[in-house]
Amino acid sequence: MTEATRRVSAEAAGGAKGEPRRLVVLRHGQTTSNLKGIWQGQLDHELTELGHEQARAAAAAISSLRPSRVVTSDLVRARVTAEEVATASGIDLSVDARWREIHAGGWQGMTAAQVYSQYPEDADKLISGEDFKRGGHGESLAELAARVRPALDELVTSMDPGECVVIATHGVTGRTLVAELVGLDQTTAWRILGGFGNCHWAVLEDGATSMSGRRGWRITQWNASAEGL
């Protein structure tokens, strides 16, 4: 799709009607590791059969929002979910490793019980909401935010009036980038925003282009799902 064609598509999707710009932040479908309660981090895992069904259902539901493009993490579970969105809405897909899940260091491949047994101090920090490098050599929330922020800024800058874009990503990354966009500090977001379910999503709207005159982005839906519609 050329830049001119994309702009026409965005206008047809709502820009000409004065609708706000929207971002849909979508977590991937279920994987075997999700099913077993294993920390995946940046390990690359396939979707389960249920995960594929979840992705198709989410894609059909999100198509009603008239997205004009989808961007995705390069990890298979997010990319395959994004492909369903792109197919359902007939839109372009682009891949960017900056949308990957938080690197969980030594936790990757472990269950919650194993993490608590082998990294008890880390587990206590996680429960208390303290920020720290996951699994000794992984990322902190602050480092994750620093990774996704440039990608988020680039995406928002590129969006046309009325355009809706889907970001196919991961649970922790999704919550982190939402917090960045609406101006929540990461510790507060971790405490007050519940985790994304598989193929659940958030919708954010840009108040600067709304009729109310309100400025800035706000969350209009959180943890939405195809089952809830």
ABEGO torsion letter per residue (X at the ends): XBAAAAAAAAAAAGAAAGBBBBBBBBBBBBBAAAAAGBBAEABBBBBBAAAAAAAAAAAAAAAAAGBABBBBBABAAAAAAAAAAAAAAGBBBBBBAAABBBBAEAABGBBAAAAAAABAAAAAAAAAGBBBBBGGABBBAAAAAAAAAAAAAAAAAABBBGBBBBBBBBAAAAAAAAAAAAGBBAAAAAAABBBBBBGBBBBBBBAAABAAGBBEBBBABBGBBAAAX
